[in-house]
Amino acid sequence: MDYVLSLDLGTSSVRASLFDLQGRPVPDCTEALRHEPETTADGGVELDPDRLVESAVACVEAVVRQAGPRAAGILGVGCCTFWHSVLGVDASGRAVTPVLMWADTRSVREVEEIRAQVDVAAVHRRTGCPLHTSFLAPRLLWVRRHRPEWLQRISHWMSPGEYLYSRLFGHRVCSLSMASGTGLFNQETGRWDEEMMGLAGVEPAQLSPVQDTLTPLGAMSREWSRRLAPLGDVPWFPAAGDGACSNLGSGCSGPDRMALMGGTSGALRVMCRRGAQDAPATEPAAPEGLFKYRLDSPRYVVGGSLSNAGNLFAWLKSTLRVPEGAALEAAIAAEPADGHGLTVLPFLAGERCPGWRGDARAAVTGASLDTTPLEVLRAGLESVAFRFALIHERLMPIAAQRHTVVATGGALLASPAWIQIVADALGETVVASGESEASSRGAALLALQGVGRLAEPDDLPQALGREFVPNPAIHERYVAARRRQAELYRRLLGPECQDEGV
């Protein structure tokens, strides 16, 4: 039999998995290694790039060992990784800086400076990215001001996936997918954006050449080819954005399915195809408050992202010292919807969609001496659901009139009570994905397409699980709770936020 190998470089772990030609994971051929980004008091979030490379290589080696003789049937390698993260490398290609992660919010001041110098709507239209600390122009400007010692050694800037591949293959390549999530790439022209590069203080030569996501890399270096045998002679495809791969892997590859992802972060996305029968003649720009990133040349995702989802859940459990496992899940489900009287802004790592306020921070109001830790936790989960509901409203004109919302992501799928909260907040049925690792599967499907073994992902059956039907009475209660959240947002963050219409 033939297979493809999928490599997923995630925010909290690296995973390698073997998939068959039907897009199914091969039993006992998966390896994962966890890592923890370093955080700083001023909003920094950093990751060791060389440790990321070693973990990726170790996971691939482990899967090859687990596969045994089947490893000879591996046809290609697909890869996905987190968007909006960057590191600097020296002339020899080795890392000079840590990976500055998507959740790093230290460039708030630089965002405002850039905002004052550009046509914000035009930048959003060209790049698909709002001005925010997640994206590279303000972050690279921050580096110039606060880490000048790095600049003396930096020759190039790249994403973590690019760094891995530059180490393995000896040259720099950025996929169209990863470029589209930087805020430095003009999606209209297919080139790095001159205005945003100028504001960031980088030259085009300091960024990697961009190629389509389905174009394989060349020959692997001799050193790594020996270590990663038998994968040195098969095509490896450049890293794609994990969010787009999650849509693909969960079967949400058209406007008839929304992918609602709750992992470390959160997102709600619709995938569209340029030139598809049900697509407009001209590719639309991202609606206000939403993003548009690419999977490959014809396929793109429109949606909104949350910097706080599973990471907020984990923080609440640790800080409030509540019991873990089934007991906690049952207690969350038994807690009355919005019965606590609390209003929460869940912005531990700042806000992305729809207000894109990197300077936002978490807030809880309405607490009393009678408030319990479980009530605070339930209110936190509800607050994330309300942010998903804001994105859902903005996506409705893009989604098909009849569509399905599919829940993905490890944090969300691990908590049926949380999925029910989201369904009640949206007022729409949510179906749990049967794919436990949607991003990894999406990278595998890209590899299958790249090696010519799969025409369309929709040709493969998609695994779906339990349906979560909204309770109309609870939905109405949540509409009122969302108004409280919107009012708290306005009082703390001002009228420029995009919460109108709630």
N, C-alpha and C positions, 0 to 999 in steps of 0.2 A: 504494500500500500504506500501511497505518497502522502506527505504532510507539509505543513508550513509551521514555522516557529514564530511566536509572537513575543515581543519584548515591550513591557509597559513600565516606563520610568514615572512613578507617581510621586505625589507630594510627601507621602508617608511611607512608601515602600517601593521596591523594584520587584517585578514579577516576570518570569519567563514561562511560557506554556506552549505545548504542542497541540495543534489542531489538525483534524482530518479535512478531506476535500469537501465535506458537507458543513464545514464551519463548526464542528463539534469538538470540545476539548477531549484530548486523549487521556484516559484515566492514568493516574500515577506518573504523569509527565509534566509536573508543575513545580516550580521552585520560587519562593518569595523571601526577600530579606527586608526587614523594616529599618527605617532611619527616622531621625527626628530633627527637623530644622531648628537652628539656634535662633532665639528671639532676643531682642534688646529692648530696654525701657523706652527708647525713643521711637519705637515702631519698626525696627529692623527685623527682617526674617531672612536667614541665610542658610545655605546648605553647602557641604563640602563636595566640590565637583569630582575630585579624584576618588573619594569614597563611593560616589555614585557610579563612576565607571567601573571600579572593582566589583561592586555589588552586581552590576549588570552582567559583567563577564562571568562572575561566579554563578549567577542564576542560569545563564546560557549553558555553561559547562555542566551544571547539575542536570539540566533537562536532557542534554545529549547523553549523559551517563544513564539516566533513567530510561531513555528510549532504547538503548542497546543497539541491536542490529537495525531497528527501525530508523535510526538516525541517518542511515544511507538513503532513505527515501525523502528527506527534507528537501523541498524544492526551492525554498526562499525564506527570507526573514522580513517580517513587518515590525514596525516600531511605532509607539506613540509616547508622548510625554506632555507635561503640563505646559500650557501657554504662558506668555508674559513674564518670562524669567530670563536672566542674562548673566553672563560672566565675561571677564576679560582674560585674554591669553597673550603670552609674549610671542616673540618672533619664532620661537621653536615650537609653538603650539601648546605649551603647557600653561595651566591655569595660574593666573596672578591674583585673582580675586575669588571670593566665595561666589556661589550662585546667589544673586539677589532675586528673591522669590516674588511671585505675583502678589503676595500678601504684604510686602514691604511698603510701608506708608510714610517713609521719611521724606519723600519729595513733595509734600503738600504745598510748600511755598513755591516750588518750581512749577507746579501745575498752574497756580494762579498767575505767575509771571508769563508763562506761555499763553495762557488764555487771553491775557491782555494784549498780546502781539499778533494774534491770528484771527481769521474768520472761523469761529468754532464750528459752525454748521458745515462749512466747506471742508474742514479737516475731517469731520465725522463722515461726510459723504465720500471723500476720497479713500480714507483708510479703513472705514468700517469700525473705528475705535473712538469712543469718547475720550476727552482729555481727563486723565486720571492717573493716580500713582501706580496703577497696575502696569501702565505702558511705559515704553522705553525712553522716550524723549525726556520727560522730567527726571527719570531715575538717572540717566546718564549725565544730565546737567547737574544733578545732586552730587554725583561722583566727582565731577570736575571741581566742585566747590569744597567738598568735605573730605575727599580722599585723593588729593593731588599726588601723593606718593605712589599710588597705583598707576596713574597716567604715564609716568616716566617709563614704565615697563610694558604697557599694554600696546599690542599691535592690532588686535582684532577683538570684536565683540561677537558673542554667539550664544545660542540657547544651549541647555544641557544636552539635548539630543545631538546637536551639531558637534558639541565637544566630544561626546562618545565616538561619533563617526569619524571625526578628524583624527582621533587617537588610533582608531582601527584601520582607517584607509589612507591616512596621510595627507588628506586635502579637505578643504572646507566646502560644505554643501548645505544650503538651507532649503527645506521644502517650501513650496508655495503655501502650504497649510500653516507652517510655523511663522513664516514671514507675515501672513495676514493678521496675526495676533500681536504684533509688536507695536502698532501705532506709528511705525516708520515706513510702512509699505503702501504704495498707491495702488489700490486694487483696480482702478480704472485704466492705468497705463501698464500695470504689471511690472513696475520698477520701484526701487527705493525712492521715497518721497523727498525731494530736494529741500522743501521748506522745513519739514520736520527734522531732517538730518542736520540742517544748519542750526536750528534751535538747540538740538542735542549736542552740537559740537563734534560730530563725527563725519568722516569722509566716506564716500561709497566703497572705497577699497578696504575700509575697516570692517565692512559687513560681508557676509558670505554670498557667493553667487546663488541665485534662486533657481530651482528647477522644479518641474511638476512632481507631485507626490508619488506618482506611479512610475517615475523614471528611476531605474536601479542605479546604484553606485558602481564604480569600477572595481578593480582588483584590490583585495585586502592586502595589507602589508605582510611580508613574509613572517615576521615575528608573531603577529596575531593569528595568521592563517594556520600556523602550526599549533598554537594553543587552542584554537577554536575549530580544529578539524572535527567533522567533515564539512564545516560551514564556510570555509575559506573560498570555495569555488562556486557557491550558489549566490544568486542575486539578493542583495540587501537593499531595502527600500528606505529612503530617508524618513526620519521621524515626522509623524503627523500630530496635529493637536489632539489631545486625549478627549476633549469634548466632542469634536466631530466624529472621532472613532467610536465614542460611546453611543452616539445616535445610530451609526452604522451597525454596531454590534448588537444593539437592542431592537433592531428591526424598524427604527424610526428614520427611514431614509427618504421619506416623502412628506408632503404637507398634510397627509391624512393621519400622521402620528406625531405627537409632541413627546419629546424625551425629557422627563423631569428627574434630574439627577441630584441625589443627596449623598455626596461623599464627604471628604474633608471640607470642601466648599460645596456650593450648590449652583444649579443652572436649570433653565427651562429653554429648550431649543427646538426649532423646526428646521429640517433640512430641505433645501430646494435645489433644483437643477436648472442651470442655464440652458435654454432651448428646449426644455421639456414641454410636452403637449399641454400640460396644465400650468405652465409658467408664463408670466407676461413676456411680451416681445423684447422689452428692454429690462435688463436686470435692475431691480429696484435698490435704492440705497437703504441702509438700516433705518428703521423708524426712530424717532426721538426717544432717547433713554435706553435703546437696545444696541446690540453689537451685530456685526456681520463678519464672520471669519470663513475661511475656505477649508474644505477637505482636500480637493484637488481642483483642476482647472474648471470643470463644469459644475461641481457640487459645492454648495456653501451652506452654512448654518446661520440663522438669525435667531436671536434670543436675548436673554438677560442672565447675568450671573450674580451670585451671592458670595461674599467672602466668608460668610459664617453659616455653616450647616453642621456637618458632623463634628467639626472642631468645637463649635459651641456646645453641642450635646456632650462631648467628652469633657469639656471644661466644667459644665454644670454638674456632671456626675462626680467629678473629682473634687470640686470646690464645696459642693453641698453634702458630700459624703453619704450619698444615698446607696441603697443596696443595688447590686448588679443583677443581670440575668432576668430570668422569668418573673421573679418577684417584682422587679422594677417595671417591667413591661405591663404586668397586670395592674399595678398601681396607677400607672399613667392612663391606661384605658378606663379605669374606674373613676378617675378624677372628673368632675363635671366640666364641660366645655365653658371656658371663660368664667368659671365659678370663683375665681380667686380675686377678681377685681384689680388685677395688676395690668400695667401697660409697659411693654418692653420694646426697646430698640436693641436688636441683637448684634451690634456692630463692634465686637471685640477686635476684629481685624479691619476696621473701617467699613465703608459702604461702597458697593459697586452699583448695580442696577436697582432702581431706575434713577437715583439721584446722583450717583458717582461722586460721593463725598469721601475722599480718602482721609479727611480729618475727623470724620464721625467716630464716636465711641459709644459703647454700650450704656444703656440707662434702664433703670427699673423704677417705676413710680407706683404708688398705691399700696405699698407694703405697710403692715401694721404688726403689733406684737403677736397677733394671732396667725400671721402668715407662716406657712410651713415650707420646708425645703422642697417637698414634692410639688407644691403649688408654684413655686418659683420655676422649677424645672418644666412643668407643664406649660407655664406661661412663655418660657423661652422657646419651646418647640412650636407653640402657636404663633409666636412672633415671626419665626422663619416662614411658616406657612402663609402668613399675611404678605410677606415680601414676594413669595412665589405667586400669590394671587395678583399682585400688581403687574408682574411680568406677563401673566396669563392674559390679562385684559389687553395689554399692548400687542400680544401675538395673535389675537383672534382674527384681525384682518388678513394675516398671512397664512394661517392654518386653513385647511379645507373646512368647508361648512360642517361636514360630518367627520370628526376626527376622534382619535383615542389618545388619552394621556397615559404614558407608560412610565412607571416609577423604576429608576435604576439607582445604582450606587450602594456601596456597602453599608453606610450608616442608615440610610432610609430603608433598605430592604430588611435590615436586621430588626426593625421596629414597626410591626403592623399597626400599632397604636398611632405612630407618627404619620404613617401613610393615610390612615383614616382622618386624622386632623387636617392633613393637606387636602384630601377630597372634600371635606366639609368646608374648608376655606375657599376652595375654587368653586364649589357648587357643581362639581362635575365628577363623574366616575373616574377613578384612577385604577389602572391595572398594573399589578406588580410584574416586572420582567422576570422571565424564567432564566435569564442569562445572568449569572452571579458576577461575571467579570466582563461587562459589556465593552469597555475600552480595549481590553486585550483581544476580545473576539473581533472587534472592529479592525484592529491592526492586522489580524490574521486574514480577514476578508480582503483587505487592501492587498496583502501579499498574494492571495489567491487570484485576484484580478490582475496583479502585475505579472504573474507568471503564466497568465492565459488559461487558468483552470476555472475561472468563474466570470460569467458575462455580467450578471447583475446580482447584487446581494439579495434582492427581493425574490430571486429564484429559489432561495433556500428557506426551509421552514423556520419560523421564529417561535421561540418558547415563551409563552405567557403564563402567568400564574393567577393568583386570587384577584378578584374584583372588589374594590372598595367603593360602595355607593354612598353618596352624600346624604346626610339627614337635613331636610329643608329647614327645620326649626333651628338646628345648630348653625346652619349656613347664615340665617338671618341674624343670629346672635353674633356670629363672627363679622358680619358686615358692620355692625355697630362697634365691635372691638377694633376693627380696622380704622374706623373714623377716629377713635381715641389715639391709635398709634400715629395716624397722619397728623393729628393736632400736636402731639408731643414732638414729632419730627419738626413741624413748622416752628414751634416755640424754641427748640434747641438749635436748629440748623438754618432757619430762615426761610423766606418765601421762594428762594430760587430752586428749591427741590422740586422734583417732578411727580409729586403725589396728588396733583389735581385730579378730580374725577372720582375720588373715593367716596 
